[in-house]
Amino acid sequence: MSARPGLAGLAALGVALAVSGCGSFGGSVTPVRAVEFGSELAIPPLAGSSVVDGVRTFDLTAQSGTSEFLPGVETPTWGFDGPYLGPTLRAERGERVAVRVTNELDEATSVHWHGMHLPPAMDGGPHQPVAPGQTWEPTWEIDQPAATLWYHPHPHGATEEHVYRGLAGLFLLDDDASRAAVLPSEYGVDDVPVVVQDKVFDDAGRLELQHDGGEPGTLGDTVMTNGTVGAYHEVTTERVRLRLLNGSTARTYAFGFADRPFDLVATDGGLLDAPVRLDEVRLAPGERAEIVVALEPGEVTRLRSADPDLGGIAASFAMGGNDAFDVLELRAGEDLAPSPAPSWGRSRHADDGELRAEDAATVRSFELAEREINGERMDMGRVDEVVTVGDTEVWEVRNAHPVPHSFHVHDVQFRILTVDGREPPPQLAGPKDTVYLEPHRTYRLLMRFEDYTDAEVPYMYHCHMLLHEDEGMMGQFLVVEPGETA
């Protein structure tokens, strides 16, 4: 577990250590600090863009700065176009986009478009570093369903540090189905980005990564939302849509409300077939979920993370399994604008994107253990798998290690066919690019590799517990033309 910082500035927050539980969370014992929810939720601004010759172009600058997470304490941080996190990029299906990424840091970084379908040379993985003072300009066509994606660095061996310092942001995609859907849709008002992260501060107020052998990595005792500690959001409509991103480097959350259910409307890769009524949704690092929650006039409720079910891990209490805490307070006004129950239809592209298990040409197996996948640590010069473009495949993925792992595949959105031979629960039935792997279970993932080939530049697959990724739990795959040699 993370050490509790002795930072004097925390006293001004009126915080108390939750050493005997977090109020409504039963018998949980957690090192996460309880806070007063007295700071208005920061909303990442929508990024500006220009359209020239049919290409929508964004500008992003990675830079250093300072942020006041704790009263009177300036913490050194990194961000895009600001001191911490980055603006929200937004584009429509069918648009061609470009992003001019300028690096004003003192070391190389990169920007990976997590969940995006795009050519490998534009993917922003470890093979596309941006040196200090340099600008990288990837361009591609948006050709996938509406979704809540995100962007973050991916430098080999340093991803955890770069994300932890603050380099991350959302990338929202829209399409015909999302535009016509009955869903809260005013960005920052009733359609709210919620980037949840946990941090450790040292005595000087600096962000601290703890590499003390603890699993699955640094578990912070200060939880923030969009960079705001103790955040609240003023609700003005009967329903509010929360776009949840687990932006932490190691912690798994179990999001919900103590006093009401919610409707899960989308997972990593886009809308579900229909809303699913839930009390809780588990998100590992990198996973997203869109939920819609209803409030009555004058109500106050809190998004919380209950004790996450880590999958029968014996020492789960040492890996965040006993941690339960409030995340974001929602304050409903006395007069709320009408907001109907969520519903939507099928996109005109739905049939084109349908995955069918009977079309699978290949089955591949992946076992995660220690810091290896299939007994190998990441090697930038080694290609681990070669895929033929247009093929549908099943990837059987197993966590053979009794600690939390998650699995992310670049370029594709997969469907989970089975978990240990059983149909997945409804919250895992939608399009996904990242999935939490419970130990000693086998996940069968169905995916198709379309459009883009490159016999030299690979995509990645890896554990999204970022310490694990940095220490070698990652592999590379090429997508090639039929008969082409990698």
C-alpha positions in Angstrom: 0.0 0.0 0.0 1.1 3.6 -0.5 2.6 5.6 2.3 0.5 8.4 3.7 2.2 11.7 3.0 2.9 14.1 5.9 2.1 17.2 3.8 1.1 20.0 6.1 -1.1 21.6 3.4 -3.5 18.7 3.6 -4.8 20.1 6.9 -6.4 23.0 5.0 -8.5 20.4 3.2 -10.1 19.3 6.4 -9.2 15.7 5.5 -9.1 12.7 7.8 -7.6 9.4 7.3 -10.2 6.7 6.7 -8.6 4.2 8.9 -11.9 2.5 10.0 -14.0 2.7 6.9 -15.5 5.3 4.6 -19.0 5.9 6.1 -21.4 4.0 3.9 -18.9 1.5 2.6 -19.4 -1.3 5.2 -16.3 -2.7 6.8 -13.7 -1.4 4.3 -10.4 -0.3 5.7 -8.7 2.0 3.2 -5.6 4.2 3.1 -7.4 6.6 0.7 -8.1 10.0 2.4 -11.6 11.2 2.9 -12.0 14.8 1.7 -14.4 17.6 1.9 -16.2 18.0 -1.5 -15.8 21.7 -1.8 -14.0 22.3 -5.1 -15.9 22.8 -8.4 -15.1 20.1 -10.9 -12.6 21.3 -13.5 -13.9 20.5 -17.0 -11.1 20.0 -19.6 -11.8 22.5 -22.4 -12.7 21.3 -25.9 -9.7 21.7 -28.1 -9.9 24.2 -30.8 -9.2 23.1 -34.4 -9.0 24.4 -38.0 -10.3 22.7 -41.1 -8.2 23.2 -44.3 -8.7 21.1 -47.4 -11.0 18.8 -45.5 -8.5 18.0 -42.7 -9.4 19.0 -39.1 -6.2 19.9 -37.4 -5.6 20.1 -33.7 -2.5 21.4 -31.9 -1.2 19.8 -28.7 1.9 20.9 -26.7 3.4 18.7 -24.0 4.8 21.0 -21.3 5.8 21.3 -17.7 4.2 23.5 -15.1 2.8 23.5 -11.6 -0.7 22.7 -10.2 -2.3 23.5 -6.9 -4.0 20.2 -6.0 -3.6 20.9 -2.3 -4.3 24.4 -0.8 -1.2 26.6 -1.0 1.0 23.9 -2.4 2.4 24.1 -5.9 3.1 20.6 -7.3 5.4 20.2 -10.4 3.3 18.6 -13.1 3.1 17.9 -16.9 0.2 18.6 -19.2 -0.9 19.2 -22.8 -1.6 22.9 -23.5 -1.5 23.6 -19.7 0.1 22.4 -16.5 -2.0 19.2 -16.0 -4.0 16.9 -18.3 -5.0 18.1 -21.7 -8.0 19.4 -23.7 -10.7 17.2 -25.0 -10.3 16.5 -28.7 -13.6 15.8 -30.6 -14.2 14.6 -34.2 -16.9 13.0 -36.4 -16.8 9.7 -38.1 -15.7 10.2 -41.7 -13.6 13.2 -40.9 -9.9 13.3 -41.6 -7.9 14.6 -38.7 -4.4 15.7 -38.0 -2.7 16.5 -34.7 0.4 18.6 -34.4 2.1 17.4 -31.3 4.9 19.6 -30.0 7.2 18.5 -27.2 8.4 21.3 -24.9 9.6 18.9 -22.2 13.2 18.1 -21.5 12.9 14.5 -22.6 11.3 12.6 -25.4 7.7 11.5 -25.1 4.9 10.3 -27.4 1.2 10.5 -27.8 -0.8 7.2 -28.2 -4.4 7.5 -29.3 -5.8 4.8 -27.0 -8.8 2.9 -28.6 -8.3 4.5 -32.1 -8.3 2.6 -35.4 -5.5 4.1 -37.4 -2.2 3.2 -39.2 0.6 1.9 -37.0 2.9 4.8 -37.9 0.3 7.2 -36.5 -0.4 5.2 -33.4 1.9 7.1 -31.1 3.4 4.0 -29.5 7.1 3.5 -28.5 8.1 3.6 -32.2 7.0 7.2 -32.6 8.9 9.2 -30.1 8.8 13.0 -30.2 12.2 14.5 -29.2 12.4 17.7 -27.1 11.7 20.7 -29.3 10.3 18.6 -32.1 6.8 18.4 -33.6 5.1 15.2 -34.8 2.0 15.4 -37.0 0.0 12.1 -37.5 -3.0 12.2 -39.7 -5.8 9.6 -40.3 -9.5 9.2 -41.1 -11.9 8.6 -38.3 -13.6 5.3 -39.2 -15.2 3.8 -36.1 -18.3 4.2 -34.0 -18.9 7.1 -31.6 -16.9 6.5 -28.4 -15.0 7.9 -25.5 -11.3 7.4 -26.3 -8.3 9.0 -24.7 -4.7 9.9 -25.5 -1.6 9.5 -23.4 2.2 9.0 -23.7 3.7 5.6 -24.6 7.5 5.9 -24.4 9.1 2.5 -23.8 10.0 2.1 -20.1 8.7 5.5 -19.1 4.9 5.4 -19.8 4.0 5.2 -16.1 5.9 8.3 -15.1 4.7 10.4 -18.1 1.0 9.5 -17.4 1.4 9.9 -13.7 2.8 13.4 -14.0 -0.3 14.4 -15.9 0.0 13.8 -19.7 -3.5 12.5 -20.7 -6.7 13.7 -22.2 -10.0 12.6 -23.8 -10.7 12.1 -27.5 -14.5 11.9 -28.2 -15.9 10.5 -31.4 -19.4 11.2 -32.7 -21.4 9.4 -35.5 -24.9 9.2 -36.8 -26.1 7.0 -34.0 -24.7 9.2 -31.2 -26.0 12.4 -32.8 -29.6 10.9 -33.0 -29.4 9.2 -29.6 -31.6 10.3 -26.7 -28.7 11.0 -24.3 -27.4 13.9 -22.3 -25.1 15.7 -24.7 -24.1 19.2 -23.6 -20.4 18.9 -22.9 -19.4 19.9 -19.4 -23.0 20.4 -18.4 -25.0 17.2 -18.5 -22.3 15.2 -20.5 -19.4 15.3 -18.2 -15.8 14.0 -18.5 -14.7 12.2 -15.4 -11.0 11.4 -15.4 -10.2 9.6 -12.1 -6.7 9.2 -10.9 -4.9 8.5 -7.6 -1.7 10.1 -6.4 0.9 10.1 -3.6 2.5 13.4 -2.5 5.8 13.6 -0.7 6.4 16.1 2.2 7.3 18.8 -0.3 4.1 18.3 -2.3 5.7 16.6 -5.2 4.1 13.6 -7.0 5.7 10.4 -5.9 5.8 7.1 -7.7 6.5 4.3 -5.2 8.5 1.4 -6.6 8.8 -0.6 -3.4 7.8 -4.0 -4.8 4.2 -3.5 -4.0 1.6 -4.8 -6.6 0.2 -3.8 -8.9 2.1 -0.5 -8.7 1.6 2.9 -7.0 -1.8 3.1 -5.2 -2.2 6.7 -4.1 -4.0 7.9 -1.0 -5.3 11.0 -2.7 -8.0 10.6 -5.4 -8.7 13.3 -7.9 -11.2 13.9 -10.7 -10.1 15.9 -13.7 -7.2 17.1 -11.5 -9.6 18.3 -8.8 -9.4 16.9 -5.2 -12.8 16.8 -3.5 -14.7 17.8 -6.6 -18.4 18.6 -7.0 -20.5 19.2 -10.1 -23.7 21.3 -10.2 -26.5 19.2 -12.0 -29.1 21.2 -14.0 -30.9 18.3 -15.7 -32.9 15.3 -14.5 -30.2 13.0 -15.9 -26.5 13.4 -16.2 -24.0 11.4 -18.4 -20.6 10.7 -16.9 -17.8 9.6 -19.2 -15.7 7.7 -16.8 -12.0 7.1 -17.5 -9.7 5.2 -15.2 -6.7 7.3 -15.7 -4.7 5.7 -12.9 -1.5 3.8 -13.5 -2.4 0.8 -11.3 -5.6 1.2 -9.3 -8.8 -0.6 -10.3 -12.1 1.1 -9.3 -15.7 -0.1 -8.8 -17.8 2.9 -9.7 -21.4 3.4 -8.5 -23.6 5.2 -6.1 -24.6 4.1 -2.6 -28.2 5.3 -3.0 -29.2 4.5 -6.6 -28.5 2.4 -9.7 -27.4 3.9 -13.0 -27.6 3.0 -16.7 -24.5 1.8 -18.4 -24.8 3.1 -22.0 -21.3 2.6 -23.5 -18.0 0.9 -22.9 -14.5 1.5 -24.3 -15.4 1.3 -28.0 -18.9 2.8 -28.0 -22.6 2.4 -27.3 -24.1 -0.9 -26.1 -27.0 -2.5 -27.9 -29.2 -1.1 -25.1 -28.8 0.5 -21.7 -27.9 -1.9 -18.8 -29.1 -1.1 -15.3 -26.3 -1.6 -12.8 -25.2 -0.8 -9.3 -21.5 -0.9 -10.0 -19.0 -1.1 -12.9 -15.4 -2.2 -12.5 -12.8 -0.3 -14.5 -9.1 -1.2 -14.6 -6.5 1.3 -15.8 -7.3 2.5 -19.3 -10.9 1.3 -19.4 -13.8 3.6 -19.9 -17.5 3.5 -19.3 -20.4 6.0 -20.0 -23.1 6.0 -17.4 -26.3 7.9 -17.0 -27.6 8.7 -13.5 -31.0 10.3 -12.6 -31.4 12.8 -9.8 -34.4 14.6 -8.2 -34.5 18.4 -7.6 -32.3 19.3 -4.6 -30.7 15.9 -4.2 -27.0 15.4 -3.5 -25.3 12.1 -4.3 -21.8 10.9 -4.7 -20.0 8.8 -7.3 -18.0 6.4 -5.3 -15.6 3.5 -5.7 -16.6 0.5 -3.6 -14.2 -2.3 -2.7 -13.3 -3.6 -6.2 -13.6 -7.3 -6.8 -10.1 -8.2 -8.0 -11.1 -11.8 -8.9 -10.4 -13.9 -5.8 -6.9 -12.5 -5.2 -5.9 -13.7 -1.7 -4.0 -10.6 -0.8 -6.4 -8.2 -2.5 -6.4 -5.9 0.6 -2.8 -5.1 -0.3 -3.6 -4.3 -3.9 -6.6 -1.9 -3.4 -9.2 -4.6 -2.9 -10.3 -3.1 0.4 -10.2 0.5 -0.7 -13.6 2.3 -0.8 -14.1 6.0 -1.1 -16.1 8.8 -2.6 -14.9 10.3 -5.9 -17.3 13.1 -7.1 -20.3 14.8 -5.6 -23.3 15.6 -7.8 -25.5 18.5 -6.5 -28.9 18.8 -8.2 -30.5 22.2 -8.5 -34.0 23.0 -7.3 -35.2 23.2 -10.9 -34.0 20.5 -13.3 -34.5 20.6 -17.0 -36.4 17.5 -18.4 -34.1 14.7 -19.5 -35.7 11.5 -20.9 -34.5 8.0 -20.4 -31.5 7.0 -22.6 -32.2 5.3 -25.9 -30.6 5.1 -29.4 -30.8 3.3 -32.7 -28.3 1.4 -34.8 -25.7 3.3 -36.8 -25.8 2.9 -40.6 -22.3 1.4 -40.2 -23.4 -1.2 -37.7 -23.6 -4.2 -40.1 -20.1 -3.3 -41.6 -18.6 -3.5 -38.1 -20.3 -6.6 -36.9 -17.9 -9.4 -35.6 -18.9 -13.0 -36.0 -17.0 -15.8 -34.2 -17.5 -18.2 -37.1 -15.4 -15.9 -39.3 -12.3 -16.4 -37.1 -9.4 -17.6 -39.2 -6.9 -17.9 -36.3 -6.8 -18.5 -32.6 -3.8 -17.1 -30.6 -3.0 -17.7 -27.0 -1.4 -15.2 -24.5 -0.4 -15.9 -21.0 0.5 -13.0 -18.6 2.8 -13.8 -15.7 5.4 -11.9 -13.7 6.4 -9.2 -16.3 6.2 -11.4 -19.3 3.7 -12.4 -22.0 4.1 -16.0 -23.3 7.4 -16.1 -21.4 8.9 -13.1 -23.1 9.6 -9.5 -22.0 9.2 -6.7 -24.5 11.9 -6.3 -27.1 11.6 -3.3 -29.4 13.5 -5.3 -32.1 11.3 -8.4 -31.9 8.0 -9.0 -33.7 5.9 -11.4 -31.6 2.8 -11.9 -33.9 2.0 -11.4 -37.6 -1.6 -10.8 -38.6 -3.1 -10.8 -42.1 -5.2 -7.7 -42.9 -8.9 -8.5 -43.1 -8.7 -11.5 -40.8 -11.0 -12.1 -37.9 -9.2 -13.7 -35.0 -9.8 -15.0 -31.5 -7.2 -14.2 -28.9 -7.3 -16.4 -25.7 -5.8 -14.3 -22.9 -5.0 -15.7 -19.4 -3.6 -14.1 -16.3 -1.5 -16.8 -14.7 -0.2 -14.4 -12.0 -2.1 -13.9 -8.7 -2.0 -10.1 -9.0 -4.1 -7.7 -11.1 -3.4 -7.4 -14.8 -5.3 -5.8 -17.6 -4.9 -6.4 -21.4 -5.0 -3.7 -24.1 -4.8 -4.2 -27.8 -3.9 -1.3 -30.1 -5.9 -0.5 -33.3 -8.9 -2.7 -32.6 -12.1 -2.9 -30.6 -12.8 -6.5 -29.6 -15.7 -8.4 -28.2 -15.4 -10.7 -25.3 -16.9 -14.0 -26.4 -16.5 -15.9 -23.1 -14.8 -15.8 -19.7 -13.8 -19.3 -18.7 -16.3 -20.7 -21.2 -19.2 -18.6 -20.0 -20.9 -15.6 -21.6 -19.5 -12.3 -20.2 -21.7 -10.2 -17.9 -23.6 -7.4 -19.6 -21.0 -4.8 -18.6 -18.4 -6.7 -20.7 -20.7 -7.4 -23.7 -19.9 -4.1 -25.5 -16.9 -3.1 -27.7 -13.7 -3.1 -25.7 -10.0 -2.4 -26.2 -8.9 -3.0 -22.6 -10.1 -5.6 -20.1 -9.3 -6.5 -16.5 -8.0 -10.0 -16.3 -9.0 -11.9 -13.2 -6.3 -14.4 -12.2 -6.5 -17.9 -13.6 -9.4 -17.2 -16.0 -9.3 -17.4 -19.8 -10.8 -14.5 -21.8 -11.7 -15.2 -25.4 -11.5 -12.0 -27.4 -12.9 -11.6 -30.9 -11.3 -9.0 -33.1 -10.8 -8.1 -36.8 -7.8 -6.3 -38.3 -8.9 -4.0 -41.1 -7.6 -1.4 -43.5 -4.0 -0.7 -42.4 -0.9 -2.7 -43.2 2.8 -2.1 -42.5 5.5 -4.8 -42.7 7.9 -2.8 -40.6 5.9 -0.7 -38.0 4.1 -2.7 -35.4 1.1 -2.2 -33.0 1.3 -3.1 -29.3 -0.5 -5.4 -26.9 0.3 -5.1 -23.3 -0.8 -5.0 -19.6 -2.2 -1.5 -18.9 -0.9 -1.6 -15.3 1.7 0.8 -16.4 4.5 -0.3 -14.1 4.0 -3.8 -15.6 4.1 -2.5 -19.1 7.3 -0.5 -18.5 9.0 -3.5 -17.0 8.3 -5.7 -20.0 4.7 -7.0 -20.1 4.2 -6.0 -23.7 4.4 -7.5 -27.2 4.3 -6.3 -30.8 2.3 -7.4 -33.8 2.4 -6.5 -37.5 -0.6 -6.4 -39.8 0.5 -7.4 -43.4 -1.1 -8.0 -46.8 -2.0 -11.7 -47.7 1.3 -13.5 -48.4 3.5 -10.6 -47.4 6.6 -11.3 -45.4 7.1 -9.2 -42.2 
